[in-house]
Amino acid sequence: MHYPAGKMTTRKYLTFGEGASRVEGGLRPVVRVIGLGGAGCNIVNKMTELELRHADPVAVNTDAQNLVGLKCRRVLIGKEVTHGRGAAGIPENGEAAIRADLDKVRSVIQGTEVLFLICGLGGGTGTGAAPVLACAAKEMGALVVMLSVFPFRAEGPTRNRIALAGLEKLRDAADVVVVVHNDKLVEDFPNMRFQEALAVADHLLLNPVKSITQLLTREDLPNLRKVLQIRDIAHLGFGEANVRLGPRHVIKDAVDSLMPDGDISEHDRALAVIHCPPGYTDSELHRFIEELHLFIHLDAQIMWGPIVDPSLEDELRLMTIVGRARQLPEPPAQCAAPGNAPGIGEPGI
């Protein structure tokens, strides 16, 4: 699935997933998905319904009650800080909790090569703990993909300010940060109710986990790092169209779906997973990526792979993450070391 030599030489195409369905477990990277806080834990718990065989789900929270009944591995943090009763919506509590039990969490993520970190922004545990955990995982050698949900404006200015502050910290801590805005979902689906919007957001965040882990082999890891080490916020898009309409309709649907202005012409990194029906040819897949390059920066690096889905008789679907690589100085050593956060007393709950 590679382009002929000399064709479109200014562009870089990185194909992944070839033979992924046939490789042995030892040839797959160690992938973990950690849900932080109430929202993150609930989302990760839904992984059990998706048959994700190649990713290990873990729920991490300061609220002991929230962990009860979850079907995945559970880790309570900050028991001495929050007494198992949650972070009371205060990010400093969440940060202190993760720092208090950082060694415990490090033991859980030991050996992880790709870490998907999922949380809702605007609360205490996820917002406060996520940057610390992301930084620790990177120090341990993992590629950290942050998947987060931004609150509704209707949830109030305080929660939104907390979410923005947490997002700014995550930009510097994770390799790439993907944000799903609940308000954008409501705009796209005006008749959607609150709970339905939350369910859709959960699905959107788990979709890239499923698509990427289904294709990823250990040989693909260096290229995945090249493409996803954006060190900034990236956009997540989904598109769907009839095969007869061609790939451009699918791509435009994805670009318009969750991206703020529908313009990715300055973005220089893209990960694309093409869900296609049986019989979709290599030449058609190549055309798909050529069309994607009409929307993105001329010299963008695109890593892509196909998933053949027998349920798609005449439909094409696209999951894509696009962003612009941000050049930053290297973070200081031991950026997640315990003791950097002030201790706190009894939370007000």
Order of alpha helices (4+ residues) and beta strands (2+ residues): beta-beta-alpha-beta-alpha-beta-alpha-alpha-alpha-beta-alpha-beta-alpha-beta-alpha-alpha-alpha-beta-alpha-beta-alpha-beta-beta
